[in-house]
Amino acid sequence: MYIAQVPNNNNNDNQAAANRIAKYDELASTHIFYPVAIETRGTWNHWAVELVQEIGRRATLITGEPRESTFLFQQLSIALQRGNAVAFLNTFDSD
């Protein structure tokens, strides 16, 4: 089965995010730092999910729309797809 052969890099993603948190630890007294990783294959590290959910919760408080988190996830996913399409199209010669 193909899916079983696909490596799960979620632990690697979380480790990379933890390394970034440690790197910027000195800013903790003046800034809030969230390492956000959204992979092309669609995985999000747990800090990214928590951040988007929190932004969605706060937007819901302002707008009253309970689907704000869902909308935000959709918008970010579309932005990622658009970015991937641009990157892909830029691999071709324009001549």
GUMI-919702 format. One record per residue: residue number from 0; residue in three letters; chain; z, y, x of N, C-alpha, C, O in turn. Coordinates in steps of 0.05 Angstrom, whole numbers. Example, Ala and Ser with C-alpha at 12.3 -4.5 7.8 and 13.67 -1.06 7.14 Angstrom:
REM residues 2
@gutor->0 | drenmi->ala | bagu->A | n.Z->156 | n.Y->-114 | n.X->264 | ca.Z->156 | ca.Y->-90 | ca.X->246 | c.Z->156 | c.Y->-66 | c.X->264 | o.Z->169 | o.Y->-66 | o.X->285
@gutor->1 | drenmi->ser | bagu->A | n.Z->142 | n.Y->-45 | n.X->257 | ca.Z->143 | ca.Y->-21 | ca.X->273 | c.Z->157 | c.Y->1 | c.X->258 | o.Z->161 | o.Y->23 | o.X->268
This chain:
REM residues 95
@gutor->0 | drenmi->met | bagu->A | n.Z->0 | n.Y->-23 | n.X->17 | ca.Z->0 | ca.Y->0 | ca.X->0 | c.Z->0 | c.Y->25 | c.X->18 | o.Z->15 | o.Y->26 | o.X->37
@gutor->1 | drenmi->tyr | bagu->A | n.Z->-17 | n.Y->44 | n.X->12 | ca.Z->-20 | ca.Y->67 | ca.X->28 | c.Z->5 | c.Y->84 | c.X->29 | o.Z->12 | o.Y->94 | o.X->51
@gutor->2 | drenmi->ile | bagu->A | n.Z->18 | n.Y->88 | n.X->7 | ca.Z->42 | ca.Y->105 | ca.X->6 | c.Z->63 | c.Y->95 | c.X->24 | o.Z->77 | o.Y->111 | o.X->37
@gutor->3 | drenmi->ala | bagu->A | n.Z->67 | n.Y->69 | n.X->26 | ca.Z->87 | ca.Y->58 | ca.X->44 | c.Z->81 | c.Y->65 | c.X->73 | o.Z->99 | o.Y->65 | o.X->90
@gutor->4 | drenmi->gln | bagu->A | n.Z->56 | n.Y->70 | n.X->80 | ca.Z->48 | ca.Y->75 | ca.X->107 | c.Z->51 | c.Y->105 | c.X->115 | o.Z->50 | o.Y->112 | o.X->138
@gutor->5 | drenmi->val | bagu->A | n.Z->54 | n.Y->122 | n.X->95 | ca.Z->57 | ca.Y->150 | ca.X->100 | c.Z->85 | c.Y->156 | c.X->111 | o.Z->104 | o.Y->149 | o.X->97
@gutor->6 | drenmi->pro | bagu->A | n.Z->87 | n.Y->168 | n.X->134 | ca.Z->114 | ca.Y->174 | ca.X->145 | c.Z->128 | c.Y->195 | c.X->128 | o.Z->115 | o.Y->214 | o.X->119
@gutor->7 | drenmi->asn | bagu->A | n.Z->154 | n.Y->191 | n.X->125 | ca.Z->170 | ca.Y->211 | ca.X->111 | c.Z->182 | c.Y->230 | c.X->131 | o.Z->200 | o.Y->222 | o.X->146
@gutor->8 | drenmi->asn | bagu->A | n.Z->173 | n.Y->254 | n.X->132 | ca.Z->182 | ca.Y->273 | ca.X->152 | c.Z->204 | c.Y->291 | c.X->141 | o.Z->210 | o.Y->312 | o.X->153
@gutor->9 | drenmi->asn | bagu->A | n.Z->215 | n.Y->284 | n.X->117 | ca.Z->235 | ca.Y->302 | ca.X->105 | c.Z->259 | c.Y->305 | c.X->124 | o.Z->269 | o.Y->327 | o.X->126
@gutor->10 | drenmi->asn | bagu->A | n.Z->267 | n.Y->284 | n.X->138 | ca.Z->289 | ca.Y->286 | ca.X->157 | c.Z->282 | c.Y->305 | c.X->180 | o.Z->298 | o.Y->320 | o.X->189
@gutor->11 | drenmi->asn | bagu->A | n.Z->257 | n.Y->303 | n.X->189 | ca.Z->248 | ca.Y->320 | ca.X->210 | c.Z->247 | c.Y->349 | c.X->201 | o.Z->255 | o.Y->367 | o.X->216
@gutor->12 | drenmi->asp | bagu->A | n.Z->238 | n.Y->354 | n.X->176 | ca.Z->238 | ca.Y->381 | ca.X->165 | c.Z->266 | c.Y->392 | c.X->163 | o.Z->270 | o.Y->415 | o.X->170
@gutor->13 | drenmi->asn | bagu->A | n.Z->284 | n.Y->376 | n.X->154 | ca.Z->312 | ca.Y->385 | ca.X->151 | c.Z->324 | c.Y->390 | c.X->179 | o.Z->340 | o.Y->409 | o.X->182
@gutor->14 | drenmi->gln | bagu->A | n.Z->318 | n.Y->374 | n.X->198 | ca.Z->328 | ca.Y->378 | ca.X->225 | c.Z->317 | c.Y->404 | c.X->237 | o.Z->331 | o.Y->419 | o.X->250
@gutor->15 | drenmi->ala | bagu->A | n.Z->291 | n.Y->409 | n.X->233 | ca.Z->279 | ca.Y->434 | ca.X->243 | c.Z->292 | c.Y->458 | c.X->230 | o.Z->297 | o.Y->478 | o.X->243
@gutor->16 | drenmi->ala | bagu->A | n.Z->297 | n.Y->456 | n.X->204 | ca.Z->311 | ca.Y->478 | ca.X->190 | c.Z->339 | c.Y->482 | c.X->201 | o.Z->348 | o.Y->505 | o.X->204
@gutor->17 | drenmi->ala | bagu->A | n.Z->353 | n.Y->460 | n.X->206 | ca.Z->380 | ca.Y->462 | ca.X->217 | c.Z->380 | c.Y->475 | c.X->245 | o.Z->397 | o.Y->491 | o.X->251
@gutor->18 | drenmi->asn | bagu->A | n.Z->359 | n.Y->469 | n.X->260 | ca.Z->356 | ca.Y->482 | ca.X->287 | c.Z->352 | c.Y->512 | c.X->284 | o.Z->363 | o.Y->528 | o.X->299
@gutor->19 | drenmi->arg | bagu->A | n.Z->336 | n.Y->520 | n.X->264 | ca.Z->331 | ca.Y->548 | ca.X->260 | c.Z->357 | c.Y->563 | c.X->251 | o.Z->362 | o.Y->585 | o.X->259
@gutor->20 | drenmi->ile | bagu->A | n.Z->372 | n.Y->549 | n.X->234 | ca.Z->398 | ca.Y->561 | ca.X->225 | c.Z->416 | c.Y->566 | c.X->250 | o.Z->428 | o.Y->587 | o.X->252
@gutor->21 | drenmi->ala | bagu->A | n.Z->417 | n.Y->546 | n.X->267 | ca.Z->434 | ca.Y->549 | ca.X->291 | c.Z->424 | c.Y->571 | c.X->309 | o.Z->439 | o.Y->586 | o.X->321
@gutor->22 | drenmi->lys | bagu->A | n.Z->398 | n.Y->574 | n.X->311 | ca.Z->385 | ca.Y->594 | ca.X->328 | c.Z->393 | c.Y->622 | c.X->318 | o.Z->398 | o.Y->640 | o.X->335
@gutor->23 | drenmi->tyr | bagu->A | n.Z->393 | n.Y->626 | n.X->292 | ca.Z->398 | ca.Y->652 | ca.X->281 | c.Z->427 | c.Y->656 | c.X->270 | o.Z->432 | o.Y->673 | o.X->254
@gutor->24 | drenmi->asp | bagu->A | n.Z->445 | n.Y->639 | n.X->279 | ca.Z->472 | ca.Y->639 | ca.X->270 | c.Z->486 | c.Y->665 | c.X->274 | o.Z->503 | o.Y->674 | o.X->258
@gutor->25 | drenmi->glu | bagu->A | n.Z->479 | n.Y->679 | n.X->296 | ca.Z->493 | ca.Y->704 | ca.X->302 | c.Z->487 | c.Y->726 | c.X->281 | o.Z->501 | o.Y->746 | o.X->279
@gutor->26 | drenmi->leu | bagu->A | n.Z->465 | n.Y->723 | n.X->266 | ca.Z->458 | ca.Y->742 | ca.X->245 | c.Z->474 | c.Y->738 | c.X->219 | o.Z->472 | o.Y->755 | o.X->201
@gutor->27 | drenmi->ala | bagu->A | n.Z->489 | n.Y->717 | n.X->218 | ca.Z->503 | ca.Y->710 | ca.X->193 | c.Z->522 | c.Y->731 | c.X->184 | o.Z->528 | o.Y->733 | o.X->160
@gutor->28 | drenmi->ser | bagu->A | n.Z->532 | n.Y->747 | n.X->202 | ca.Z->551 | ca.Y->768 | ca.X->193 | c.Z->537 | c.Y->792 | c.X->180 | o.Z->550 | o.Y->807 | o.X->166
@gutor->29 | drenmi->thr | bagu->A | n.Z->511 | n.Y->795 | n.X->184 | ca.Z->497 | ca.Y->818 | ca.X->173 | c.Z->473 | c.Y->810 | c.X->155 | o.Z->463 | o.Y->827 | o.X->141
@gutor->30 | drenmi->his | bagu->A | n.Z->465 | n.Y->785 | n.X->156 | ca.Z->441 | ca.Y->777 | ca.X->141 | c.Z->446 | c.Y->749 | c.X->128 | o.Z->463 | o.Y->734 | o.X->137
@gutor->31 | drenmi->ile | bagu->A | n.Z->431 | n.Y->744 | n.X->108 | ca.Z->430 | ca.Y->717 | ca.X->96 | c.Z->404 | c.Y->704 | c.X->106 | o.Z->382 | o.Y->715 | o.X->101
@gutor->32 | drenmi->phe | bagu->A | n.Z->407 | n.Y->681 | n.X->119 | ca.Z->383 | ca.Y->668 | ca.X->130 | c.Z->379 | c.Y->641 | c.X->116 | o.Z->396 | o.Y->624 | o.X->116
@gutor->33 | drenmi->tyr | bagu->A | n.Z->355 | n.Y->638 | n.X->105 | ca.Z->347 | ca.Y->613 | ca.X->92 | c.Z->321 | c.Y->604 | c.X->106 | o.Z->301 | o.Y->617 | o.X->103
@gutor->34 | drenmi->pro | bagu->A | n.Z->322 | n.Y->581 | n.X->120 | ca.Z->297 | ca.Y->571 | ca.X->131 | c.Z->281 | c.Y->558 | c.X->109 | o.Z->290 | o.Y->538 | o.X->97
@gutor->35 | drenmi->val | bagu->A | n.Z->258 | n.Y->568 | n.X->103 | ca.Z->241 | ca.Y->557 | ca.X->82 | c.Z->217 | c.Y->543 | c.X->94 | o.Z->202 | o.Y->555 | o.X->109
@gutor->36 | drenmi->ala | bagu->A | n.Z->215 | n.Y->518 | n.X->88 | ca.Z->192 | ca.Y->502 | ca.X->98 | c.Z->179 | c.Y->489 | c.X->74 | o.Z->191 | o.Y->473 | o.X->59
@gutor->37 | drenmi->ile | bagu->A | n.Z->154 | n.Y->496 | n.X->70 | ca.Z->138 | ca.Y->483 | ca.X->49 | c.Z->114 | c.Y->470 | c.X->63 | o.Z->97 | o.Y->484 | o.X->75
@gutor->38 | drenmi->glu | bagu->A | n.Z->113 | n.Y->444 | n.X->62 | ca.Z->93 | ca.Y->429 | ca.X->76 | c.Z->67 | c.Y->428 | c.X->60 | o.Z->68 | o.Y->429 | o.X->35
@gutor->39 | drenmi->thr | bagu->A | n.Z->45 | n.Y->426 | n.X->74 | ca.Z->19 | ca.Y->424 | ca.X->61 | c.Z->18 | c.Y->400 | c.X->42 | o.Z->5 | o.Y->401 | o.X->21
@gutor->40 | drenmi->arg | bagu->A | n.Z->31 | n.Y->379 | n.X->50 | ca.Z->31 | ca.Y->355 | ca.X->33 | c.Z->49 | c.Y->357 | c.X->9 | o.Z->50 | o.Y->339 | o.X->-8
@gutor->41 | drenmi->gly | bagu->A | n.Z->63 | n.Y->379 | n.X->6 | ca.Z->78 | ca.Y->384 | ca.X->-18 | c.Z->108 | c.Y->381 | c.X->-16 | o.Z->122 | o.Y->386 | o.X->-36
@gutor->42 | drenmi->thr | bagu->A | n.Z->119 | n.Y->374 | n.X->7 | ca.Z->148 | ca.Y->371 | ca.X->8 | c.Z->161 | c.Y->397 | c.X->15 | o.Z->150 | o.Y->414 | o.X->30
@gutor->43 | drenmi->trp | bagu->A | n.Z->184 | n.Y->401 | n.X->4 | ca.Z->200 | ca.Y->425 | ca.X->9 | c.Z->227 | c.Y->417 | c.X->21 | o.Z->238 | o.Y->397 | o.X->11
@gutor->44 | drenmi->asn | bagu->A | n.Z->237 | n.Y->431 | n.X->41 | ca.Z->264 | ca.Y->424 | ca.X->50 | c.Z->284 | c.Y->433 | c.X->29 | o.Z->278 | o.Y->451 | o.X->13
@gutor->45 | drenmi->his | bagu->A | n.Z->308 | n.Y->422 | n.X->30 | ca.Z->327 | ca.Y->428 | ca.X->8 | c.Z->336 | c.Y->457 | c.X->8 | o.Z->343 | o.Y->467 | o.X->-13
@gutor->46 | drenmi->trp | bagu->A | n.Z->336 | n.Y->470 | n.X->31 | ca.Z->343 | ca.Y->499 | ca.X->31 | c.Z->322 | c.Y->515 | c.X->16 | o.Z->329 | o.Y->534 | o.X->2
@gutor->47 | drenmi->ala | bagu->A | n.Z->297 | n.Y->508 | n.X->19 | ca.Z->275 | ca.Y->522 | ca.X->5 | c.Z->279 | c.Y->519 | c.X->-26 | o.Z->276 | o.Y->538 | o.X->-41
@gutor->48 | drenmi->val | bagu->A | n.Z->285 | n.Y->494 | n.X->-34 | ca.Z->288 | ca.Y->489 | ca.X->-63 | c.Z->312 | c.Y->505 | c.X->-73 | o.Z->311 | o.Y->517 | o.X->-94
@gutor->49 | drenmi->glu | bagu->A | n.Z->334 | n.Y->505 | n.X->-58 | ca.Z->358 | ca.Y->520 | ca.X->-67 | c.Z->352 | c.Y->549 | c.X->-69 | o.Z->361 | o.Y->563 | o.X->-88
@gutor->50 | drenmi->leu | bagu->A | n.Z->337 | n.Y->560 | n.X->-50 | ca.Z->331 | ca.Y->589 | ca.X->-50 | c.Z->314 | c.Y->596 | c.X->-74 | o.Z->320 | o.Y->616 | o.X->-88
@gutor->51 | drenmi->val | bagu->A | n.Z->293 | n.Y->581 | n.X->-79 | ca.Z->275 | ca.Y->587 | ca.X->-101 | c.Z->290 | c.Y->584 | c.X->-127 | o.Z->286 | o.Y->600 | o.X->-146
@gutor->52 | drenmi->gln | bagu->A | n.Z->307 | n.Y->564 | n.X->-130 | ca.Z->322 | ca.Y->560 | ca.X->-154 | c.Z->342 | c.Y->584 | c.X->-158 | o.Z->345 | o.Y->593 | o.X->-181
@gutor->53 | drenmi->glu | bagu->A | n.Z->354 | n.Y->593 | n.X->-137 | ca.Z->372 | ca.Y->616 | ca.X->-139 | c.Z->357 | c.Y->642 | c.X->-147 | o.Z->366 | o.Y->657 | o.X->-164
@gutor->54 | drenmi->ile | bagu->A | n.Z->334 | n.Y->646 | n.X->-135 | ca.Z->318 | ca.Y->669 | ca.X->-143 | c.Z->309 | c.Y->667 | c.X->-172 | o.Z->310 | o.Y->687 | o.X->-187
@gutor->55 | drenmi->gly | bagu->A | n.Z->302 | n.Y->643 | n.X->-180 | ca.Z->295 | ca.Y->638 | ca.X->-208 | c.Z->318 | c.Y->643 | c.X->-227 | o.Z->314 | o.Y->655 | o.X->-249
@gutor->56 | drenmi->arg | bagu->A | n.Z->342 | n.Y->634 | n.X->-220 | ca.Z->366 | ca.Y->639 | ca.X->-236 | c.Z->371 | c.Y->669 | c.X->-240 | o.Z->377 | o.Y->679 | o.X->-261
@gutor->57 | drenmi->arg | bagu->A | n.Z->368 | n.Y->684 | n.X->-217 | ca.Z->373 | ca.Y->712 | ca.X->-219 | c.Z->351 | c.Y->726 | c.X->-235 | o.Z->357 | o.Y->745 | o.X->-250
@gutor->58 | drenmi->ala | bagu->A | n.Z->327 | n.Y->718 | n.X->-232 | ca.Z->305 | ca.Y->729 | ca.X->-248 | c.Z->310 | c.Y->723 | c.X->-278 | o.Z->304 | o.Y->740 | o.X->-295
@gutor->59 | drenmi->thr | bagu->A | n.Z->320 | n.Y->699 | n.X->-284 | ca.Z->326 | ca.Y->692 | ca.X->-312 | c.Z->347 | c.Y->711 | c.X->-324 | o.Z->345 | o.Y->719 | o.X->-347
@gutor->60 | drenmi->leu | bagu->A | n.Z->367 | n.Y->718 | n.X->-308 | ca.Z->387 | ca.Y->736 | ca.X->-317 | c.Z->375 | c.Y->764 | c.X->-325 | o.Z->384 | o.Y->777 | o.X->-343
@gutor->61 | drenmi->ile | bagu->A | n.Z->355 | n.Y->772 | n.X->-309 | ca.Z->343 | ca.Y->798 | ca.X->-314 | c.Z->323 | c.Y->797 | c.X->-337 | o.Z->323 | o.Y->815 | o.X->-355
@gutor->62 | drenmi->thr | bagu->A | n.Z->306 | n.Y->776 | n.X->-338 | ca.Z->285 | ca.Y->775 | ca.X->-357 | c.Z->292 | c.Y->760 | c.X->-383 | o.Z->280 | o.Y->765 | o.X->-404
@gutor->63 | drenmi->gly | bagu->A | n.Z->311 | n.Y->742 | n.X->-381 | ca.Z->318 | ca.Y->725 | ca.X->-404 | c.Z->299 | c.Y->701 | c.X->-407 | o.Z->302 | o.Y->686 | o.X->-426
@gutor->64 | drenmi->glu | bagu->A | n.Z->280 | n.Y->698 | n.X->-389 | ca.Z->261 | ca.Y->676 | ca.X->-390 | c.Z->272 | c.Y->652 | c.X->-375 | o.Z->275 | o.Y->654 | o.X->-350
@gutor->65 | drenmi->pro | bagu->A | n.Z->279 | n.Y->630 | n.X->-389 | ca.Z->292 | ca.Y->608 | ca.X->-376 | c.Z->274 | c.Y->592 | c.X->-357 | o.Z->283 | o.Y->575 | o.X->-342
@gutor->66 | drenmi->arg | bagu->A | n.Z->248 | n.Y->597 | n.X->-358 | ca.Z->229 | ca.Y->582 | ca.X->-340 | c.Z->222 | c.Y->597 | c.X->-315 | o.Z->202 | o.Y->590 | o.X->-302
@gutor->67 | drenmi->glu | bagu->A | n.Z->237 | n.Y->617 | n.X->-307 | ca.Z->231 | ca.Y->633 | ca.X->-283 | c.Z->229 | c.Y->616 | c.X->-258 | o.Z->211 | o.Y->620 | o.X->-242
@gutor->68 | drenmi->ser | bagu->A | n.Z->247 | n.Y->597 | n.X->-254 | ca.Z->246 | ca.Y->580 | ca.X->-231 | c.Z->221 | c.Y->564 | c.X->-230 | o.Z->208 | o.Y->561 | o.X->-209
@gutor->69 | drenmi->thr | bagu->A | n.Z->213 | n.Y->553 | n.X->-253 | ca.Z->188 | ca.Y->537 | ca.X->-255 | c.Z->164 | c.Y->555 | c.X->-248 | o.Z->146 | o.Y->546 | o.X->-233
@gutor->70 | drenmi->phe | bagu->A | n.Z->164 | n.Y->579 | n.X->-259 | ca.Z->141 | ca.Y->597 | ca.X->-253 | c.Z->140 | c.Y->603 | c.X->-224 | o.Z->118 | o.Y->604 | o.X->-212
@gutor->71 | drenmi->leu | bagu->A | n.Z->163 | n.Y->608 | n.X->-211 | ca.Z->164 | ca.Y->615 | ca.X->-183 | c.Z->154 | c.Y->591 | c.X->-166 | o.Z->138 | o.Y->595 | o.X->-147
@gutor->72 | drenmi->phe | bagu->A | n.Z->162 | n.Y->567 | n.X->-172 | ca.Z->153 | ca.Y->543 | ca.X->-158 | c.Z->122 | c.Y->541 | c.X->-161 | o.Z->108 | o.Y->535 | o.X->-141
@gutor->73 | drenmi->gln | bagu->A | n.Z->112 | n.Y->546 | n.X->-185 | ca.Z->83 | ca.Y->544 | ca.X->-189 | c.Z->68 | c.Y->565 | c.X->-173 | o.Z->48 | o.Y->560 | o.X->-161
@gutor->74 | drenmi->gln | bagu->A | n.Z->79 | n.Y->590 | n.X->-173 | ca.Z->65 | ca.Y->611 | ca.X->-158 | c.Z->65 | c.Y->606 | c.X->-128 | o.Z->45 | o.Y->611 | o.X->-115
@gutor->75 | drenmi->leu | bagu->A | n.Z->87 | n.Y->596 | n.X->-118 | ca.Z->88 | ca.Y->589 | ca.X->-89 | c.Z->69 | c.Y->566 | c.X->-82 | o.Z->57 | o.Y->567 | o.X->-61
@gutor->76 | drenmi->ser | bagu->A | n.Z->68 | n.Y->546 | n.X->-100 | ca.Z->50 | ca.Y->524 | ca.X->-95 | c.Z->20 | c.Y->533 | c.X->-95 | o.Z->5 | o.Y->524 | o.X->-79
@gutor->77 | drenmi->ile | bagu->A | n.Z->14 | n.Y->551 | n.X->-114 | ca.Z->-14 | ca.Y->561 | ca.X->-115 | c.Z->-20 | c.Y->578 | c.X->-90 | o.Z->-42 | o.Y->576 | o.X->-78
@gutor->78 | drenmi->ala | bagu->A | n.Z->-1 | n.Y->594 | n.X->-81 | ca.Z->-4 | ca.Y->610 | ca.X->-57 | c.Z->-9 | c.Y->592 | c.X->-33 | o.Z->-26 | o.Y->598 | o.X->-16
@gutor->79 | drenmi->leu | bagu->A | n.Z->5 | n.Y->570 | n.X->-31 | ca.Z->2 | ca.Y->550 | ca.X->-9 | c.Z->-26 | c.Y->538 | c.X->-11 | o.Z->-40 | o.Y->536 | o.X->10
@gutor->80 | drenmi->gln | bagu->A | n.Z->-35 | n.Y->531 | n.X->-34 | ca.Z->-62 | ca.Y->519 | ca.X->-37 | c.Z->-83 | c.Y->539 | c.X->-30 | o.Z->-103 | o.Y->532 | o.X->-17
@gutor->81 | drenmi->arg | bagu->A | n.Z->-80 | n.Y->564 | n.X->-38 | ca.Z->-100 | ca.Y->585 | ca.X->-31 | c.Z->-100 | c.Y->589 | c.X->0 | o.Z->-122 | o.Y->591 | o.X->12
@gutor->82 | drenmi->gly | bagu->A | n.Z->-77 | n.Y->589 | n.X->12 | ca.Z->-76 | ca.Y->592 | ca.X->41 | c.Z->-89 | c.Y->569 | c.X->55 | o.Z->-103 | o.Y->573 | o.X->75
@gutor->83 | drenmi->asn | bagu->A | n.Z->-84 | n.Y->545 | n.X->45 | ca.Z->-97 | ca.Y->521 | ca.X->57 | c.Z->-128 | c.Y->523 | c.X->54 | o.Z->-142 | o.Y->516 | o.X->72
@gutor->84 | drenmi->ala | bagu->A | n.Z->-137 | n.Y->532 | n.X->31 | ca.Z->-166 | ca.Y->535 | ca.X->26 | c.Z->-178 | c.Y->555 | c.X->45 | o.Z->-199 | o.Y->550 | o.X->57
@gutor->85 | drenmi->val | bagu->A | n.Z->-165 | n.Y->577 | n.X->49 | ca.Z->-175 | ca.Y->597 | ca.X->68 | c.Z->-175 | c.Y->586 | c.X->96 | o.Z->-195 | o.Y->590 | o.X->111
@gutor->86 | drenmi->ala | bagu->A | n.Z->-154 | n.Y->573 | n.X->104 | ca.Z->-153 | ca.Y->561 | ca.X->131 | c.Z->-175 | c.Y->540 | c.X->135 | o.Z->-188 | o.Y->539 | o.X->156
@gutor->87 | drenmi->phe | bagu->A | n.Z->-180 | n.Y->524 | n.X->114 | ca.Z->-201 | ca.Y->504 | ca.X->116 | c.Z->-228 | c.Y->516 | c.X->118 | o.Z->-245 | o.Y->508 | o.X->134
@gutor->88 | drenmi->leu | bagu->A | n.Z->-233 | n.Y->536 | n.X->101 | ca.Z->-259 | ca.Y->549 | ca.X->101 | c.Z->-265 | c.Y->564 | c.X->127 | o.Z->-288 | o.Y->567 | o.X->136
@gutor->89 | drenmi->asn | bagu->A | n.Z->-244 | n.Y->574 | n.X->140 | ca.Z->-247 | ca.Y->588 | ca.X->166 | c.Z->-253 | c.Y->569 | c.X->189 | o.Z->-258 | o.Y->578 | o.X->211
@gutor->90 | drenmi->thr | bagu->A | n.Z->-252 | n.Y->543 | n.X->184 | ca.Z->-259 | ca.Y->523 | ca.X->205 | c.Z->-289 | c.Y->520 | c.X->208 | o.Z->-299 | o.Y->508 | o.X->228
@gutor->91 | drenmi->phe | bagu->A | n.Z->-304 | n.Y->530 | n.X->189 | ca.Z->-333 | ca.Y->527 | ca.X->190 | c.Z->-345 | c.Y->551 | c.X->204 | o.Z->-334 | o.Y->573 | o.X->202
@gutor->92 | drenmi->asp | bagu->A | n.Z->-367 | n.Y->547 | n.X->218 | ca.Z->-382 | ca.Y->569 | ca.X->230 | c.Z->-394 | c.Y->587 | c.X->209 | o.Z->-405 | o.Y->577 | o.X->189
@gutor->93 | drenmi->ser | bagu->A | n.Z->-392 | n.Y->612 | n.X->213 | ca.Z->-404 | ca.Y->631 | ca.X->194 | c.Z->-433 | c.Y->637 | c.X->201 | o.Z->-445 | o.Y->654 | o.X->187
@gutor->94 | drenmi->asp | bagu->A | n.Z->-444 | n.Y->625 | n.X->221 | ca.Z->-472 | ca.Y->630 | ca.X->229 | c.Z->-491 | c.Y->615 | c.X->211 | o.Z->-515 | o.Y->617 | o.X->214
